């Protein structure tokens, strides 16, 4: 696997950066970018001109991750050549949040029947039910195929995100890249958040919309816990996600972040589905716990592969972690880099939802508030 990478901070740097790829004809190009750069029509035009025959995919972010650390409103362009030729890229348009499962089904139908090692999924981040999207994909591809990726960001504004594919940049696009069978995929995910307060029963929900906890307005309860932070909803909700518990209070290993609020309905819109009659409990985190969680995720991904030389490591971490860590955010990337070693090229982004299998499993879920790491290399 041959990997090249360039990092730009404004549109005027794009053309000189692309010139560094002269002579390369990559099989695919992966882009993680601040939304203002990605939506500039010059960006896609020059990218397509530089790579007319390559598969293009990427998304807007709430921060860009590279081996050099974390930046905002920049663009990270990574080119990949491998011995398998161009990968298969499935794309669809998401009509609305209710279309999420059907969108996943459409993506899965485009990839069904191919010999794949895994699937890399990128979707818009503010009007989507990520867990329903995965359900649709799994219905066509089965649960034995690892699905990795994440939901786009817009710097924490929660207003407008976008996805890049071969046709351009769109707010409605969802993409899924089929990774060929000769690729080895290592993956790991871990949070580092700790629960606090009582577990409350989900007494009314529809999909990913939470209406009532213990028979009371979910929004009212949540605001009481947040106190002064309630005025900054929904962004302040990133600091206090929910832990999902089963009907018997058992841990499910899933966390849910608030994407939006509906004042009139008294409801919270979460990034993925929740369980009727299950339980939710609030969570918080410390810097050290989050950094330790990133290291744990890296160790799990690394352990699945014999080595990580000449590999691509895709890091998708929740924007909530970035907000909590503040000036220490670089430390979780450094912890991952130390584990994976110099042979791994790091790319990734801060997201509104992380897509990864559980550790020691291929069972894929939408995660929130986690660091997920996927390492790709040729067998």
C-alpha positions in Angstrom: 0.0 0.0 0.0 1.4 3.4 -1.0 0.1 6.4 0.8 0.7 10.2 0.3 -0.7 13.0 2.2 -1.0 16.8 2.1 -2.5 19.3 4.6 -3.8 22.7 3.6 -5.3 25.6 5.7 -6.8 27.8 3.0 -8.0 27.5 -0.5 -4.9 29.3 -1.9 -2.8 26.4 -0.6 -4.8 23.8 -2.6 -3.1 24.0 -6.0 0.5 23.9 -4.7 -0.5 21.0 -2.4 -2.0 19.0 -5.2 1.2 19.5 -7.3 3.0 17.3 -4.7 0.9 14.4 -6.0 2.1 14.9 -9.6 2.9 11.6 -11.2 0.6 9.7 -8.8 -2.5 8.0 -10.1 -4.2 7.0 -6.8 -6.8 4.3 -6.6 -8.8 6.4 -4.1 -8.5 9.7 -2.4 -9.8 10.4 1.2 -10.6 13.9 2.3 -11.4 15.3 5.7 -12.0 19.0 5.7 -13.6 22.0 7.5 -16.9 22.8 5.9 -16.0 26.2 4.4 -13.1 24.7 2.4 -15.1 21.6 1.3 -18.1 23.7 0.1 -15.9 26.1 -1.9 -16.6 25.0 -5.5 -12.9 25.6 -6.3 -12.0 22.7 -3.9 -13.9 20.0 -5.7 -13.0 21.3 -9.2 -9.3 21.3 -8.5 -9.4 17.9 -6.7 -11.3 16.3 -9.6 -8.9 17.8 -12.1 -5.9 16.5 -10.1 -7.4 13.0 -9.8 -9.7 12.5 -12.8 -9.7 8.7 -12.6 -9.6 8.2 -8.8 -12.4 7.3 -6.5 -13.1 10.4 -4.3 -14.7 10.3 -0.9 -14.7 12.5 2.3 -16.7 14.7 4.5 -16.8 17.9 6.5 -15.6 17.7 10.1 -15.5 19.2 13.6 -11.7 19.0 13.5 -9.1 17.3 11.3 -6.8 14.6 12.6 -3.3 13.8 11.2 -0.1 12.4 12.6 0.9 16.0 13.4 -2.1 16.5 15.6 -5.5 18.3 15.4 -6.5 21.3 13.4 -9.7 23.2 12.6 -11.1 24.5 9.3 -8.2 22.8 7.4 -8.3 20.0 4.8 -6.4 16.7 4.9 -6.0 15.0 1.6 -4.7 11.4 1.6 -4.1 9.3 -1.6 -4.0 5.5 -1.5 -2.6 3.1 -4.0 -2.9 -0.7 -3.5 -2.7 -3.8 -5.7 -6.5 -4.2 -6.1 -7.2 -1.2 -8.3 -10.1 1.2 -7.8 -12.4 0.3 -4.9 -16.2 0.2 -5.3 -18.0 3.3 -4.1 -21.7 3.2 -3.4 -23.6 6.5 -3.0 -27.1 7.5 -2.3 -29.1 10.6 -1.4 -30.7 10.9 2.0 -34.2 12.4 1.8 -34.6 13.0 5.5 -33.9 11.4 8.9 -36.8 8.9 8.3 -35.0 7.7 5.2 -31.9 6.6 7.1 -32.5 2.9 7.2 -33.6 2.8 3.6 -30.5 4.8 2.6 -28.4 2.1 4.3 -30.3 -0.6 2.4 -29.7 1.2 -0.9 -25.9 1.4 -0.2 -25.8 -2.2 0.8 -27.6 -3.3 -2.4 -24.9 -1.6 -4.5 -22.2 -3.6 -2.6 -24.0 -6.9 -2.2 -22.3 -9.9 -3.8 -18.8 -8.4 -3.8 -15.9 -10.1 -2.0 -15.1 -7.5 0.7 -13.0 -7.2 3.8 -15.1 -4.3 5.1 -17.0 -1.1 4.3 -16.0 2.5 5.0 -19.2 4.7 5.5 -19.4 8.5 5.7 -22.7 10.3 6.1 -24.0 13.7 6.9 -24.2 14.4 10.6 -27.2 16.6 11.6 -30.3 15.1 9.9 -29.6 11.3 10.1 -30.3 8.4 12.3 -26.9 6.7 12.2 -28.0 3.4 13.9 -30.9 3.1 11.4 -28.4 3.6 8.5 -26.2 0.8 9.8 -29.3 -1.5 10.2 -30.1 -1.0 6.5 -26.5 -1.8 5.5 -26.3 -4.9 7.6 -29.6 -6.2 6.2 -27.9 -6.4 2.8 -24.3 -7.2 3.8 -24.7 -9.3 6.9 -23.3 -8.9 10.4 -19.9 -10.6 9.8 -18.5 -7.7 7.7 -16.8 -4.9 9.7 -18.4 -1.5 8.9 -16.3 1.5 9.9 -16.5 5.3 9.4 -18.5 8.2 10.9 -20.9 11.1 10.5 -19.8 14.5 9.2 -19.4 17.6 11.4 -19.5 21.3 10.9 -17.2 22.6 13.6 -19.7 22.0 16.4 -22.4 24.3 14.9 -24.9 21.4 14.3 -26.4 23.2 11.3 -25.0 21.9 8.0 -22.6 19.1 7.1 -21.6 17.6 3.8 -20.1 14.6 2.1 -17.8 14.3 -0.9 -18.0 11.7 -3.6 -17.2 11.3 -7.3 -20.0 13.6 -8.3 -19.2 16.5 -6.0 -20.1 17.8 -2.5 -23.6 17.5 -1.1 -25.5 17.9 2.2 -27.7 14.8 1.4 -25.0 12.3 0.1 -24.1 9.2 2.1 -21.3 7.0 0.8 -20.0 3.5 1.4 -16.6 2.3 0.1 -16.2 -1.4 -0.4 -12.8 -2.5 0.9 -11.6 -5.5 -1.2 -11.1 -8.9 0.3 -7.2 -8.7 0.2 -7.2 -5.8 2.8 -6.7 -6.5 6.5 -8.9 -4.4 8.8 -8.0 -3.9 12.4 -10.5 -1.9 14.5 -10.9 -0.6 18.1 -13.2 1.7 19.9 -13.3 3.0 23.4 -14.9 5.8 25.4 -13.6 6.8 28.8 -16.8 8.4 30.0 -18.2 7.6 33.5 -21.9 7.4 34.5 -23.4 9.6 37.2 -26.8 10.1 38.6 -29.7 7.7 38.6 -30.8 5.4 35.7 -34.1 6.7 34.3 -36.5 4.6 32.3 -37.3 5.4 28.7 -41.1 5.7 28.9 -41.7 7.2 25.4 -39.4 7.3 22.4 -39.7 6.9 18.6 -36.5 5.7 16.9 -33.9 8.2 17.9 -36.3 10.8 19.4 -36.6 10.7 23.2 -39.8 12.2 24.6 -40.1 10.9 28.1 -38.0 9.6 31.0 -39.8 8.2 34.0 -43.0 9.7 32.5 -41.6 13.2 32.5 -40.5 15.4 29.6 -37.0 14.2 28.7 -35.9 17.8 27.8 -37.1 19.2 31.2 -35.1 16.5 33.1 -32.0 17.0 31.0 -32.1 20.8 31.4 -32.3 20.4 35.2 -29.2 18.3 35.2 -27.3 20.8 32.8 -28.1 23.9 34.9 -26.4 26.8 33.3 -25.2 24.7 30.4 -28.9 24.3 29.2 -28.7 27.7 27.5 -26.1 26.3 25.1 -28.1 23.3 23.9 -27.7 21.4 21.7 -23.9 21.9 21.6 -23.6 21.7 25.4 -25.2 18.2 25.3 -21.9 16.9 23.9 -20.5 17.3 27.5 -23.2 15.2 29.0 -24.2 12.2 26.8 -26.4 9.2 27.8 -25.2 5.7 28.6 -27.7 3.2 27.3 -28.8 0.4 29.6 -31.0 -2.6 28.9 -34.4 -3.3 30.5 -32.6 -5.1 33.3 -30.2 -2.2 33.8 -27.4 -4.2 32.1 -24.7 -2.2 30.2 -25.0 -2.2 26.4 -21.7 -0.6 25.6 -23.4 2.2 23.8 -23.5 6.0 24.4 -25.9 8.4 22.8 -25.2 12.1 22.1 -27.8 14.8 21.7 -28.0 16.2 18.1 -30.9 18.6 18.7 -33.8 19.6 20.9 -37.5 20.2 20.2 -38.8 22.7 22.7 -42.4 22.4 21.7 -42.4 18.6 22.1 -40.1 18.6 25.1 -37.9 16.0 23.3 -34.3 15.3 22.6 -33.1 14.1 19.2 -30.2 11.6 19.7 -27.6 10.5 17.1 -29.0 6.9 17.1 -31.9 4.7 18.2 -32.7 4.1 21.8 -34.6 1.2 23.4 -38.2 1.6 24.6 -38.5 0.6 28.2 -34.7 0.5 28.5 -32.8 2.9 30.8 -30.5 6.0 30.2 -28.0 7.4 32.6 -26.0 10.6 32.2 -22.2 10.5 31.7 -19.2 12.9 32.1 -15.5 12.5 31.6 -12.1 13.6 32.6 -9.2 14.4 30.2 -7.0 11.6 31.5 -9.9 9.0 31.1 -10.5 10.1 27.5 -6.8 9.9 26.6 -6.5 6.5 28.2 -9.6 5.4 26.2 -7.9 6.4 22.9 -4.9 4.3 23.8 -7.1 1.3 24.6 -8.8 1.6 21.2 -5.4 1.8 19.4 -4.2 -1.3 21.2 -7.2 -3.2 20.2 -6.9 -2.2 16.5 -3.1 -2.9 16.5 -3.6 -6.3 18.1 -5.8 -7.5 15.2 -2.9 -7.1 12.7 0.5 -8.7 12.6 2.0 -5.2 12.2 1.0 -1.7 11.1 3.8 -1.0 8.6 2.6 0.7 5.4 -0.9 1.0 6.8 -3.6 3.7 6.9 -5.1 4.5 10.3 -8.5 6.2 10.2 -9.3 7.9 13.5 -12.9 9.0 14.1 -13.4 10.7 17.4 -16.4 12.4 18.8 -16.5 16.2 18.9 -17.7 15.9 22.5 -14.3 14.5 23.5 -12.6 17.5 21.8 -14.7 19.9 23.7 -14.0 18.3 27.1 -10.2 18.0 26.4 -9.8 21.5 25.0 -6.1 22.3 24.8 -5.2 18.7 25.6 -7.0 17.2 22.6 -3.6 16.5 20.9 -2.8 14.0 23.6 -5.3 11.4 22.4 -3.9 11.5 18.9 -0.4 11.3 20.3 -1.4 8.2 22.4 -2.7 6.5 19.3 0.4 7.4 17.2 2.7 6.0 19.9 0.8 2.6 19.8 0.6 2.3 16.0 4.2 3.4 15.3 5.8 5.3 12.4 4.6 2.8 9.8 1.0 4.0 10.0 -0.2 7.1 8.3 -2.9 8.8 10.4 -5.9 10.5 9.0 -9.3 11.2 10.5 -11.8 13.7 12.0 -13.9 14.8 14.9 -17.4 13.6 14.2 -21.1 13.7 15.2 -21.2 9.8 15.4 -18.6 7.1 15.1 -19.3 3.8 13.2 -17.3 0.8 14.3 -17.7 -2.8 15.4 -17.5 -3.7 19.0 -14.1 -4.8 20.2 -13.5 -8.5 19.5 -16.6 -8.6 17.2 -17.8 -7.7 13.7 -21.1 -6.5 15.1 -21.2 -2.8 14.0 -22.9 -0.1 15.9 -23.2 3.7 15.9 -21.1 5.0 18.8 -21.0 8.4 20.4 -18.3 10.0 22.5 -15.8 7.3 21.5 -12.4 7.2 19.8 -12.7 4.6 17.0 -9.6 3.5 15.1 -9.6 1.5 11.9 -6.2 0.3 10.5 -6.1 -0.8 6.8 -3.2 -2.7 5.2 -2.6 -5.1 2.4 -2.4 -8.8 3.4 
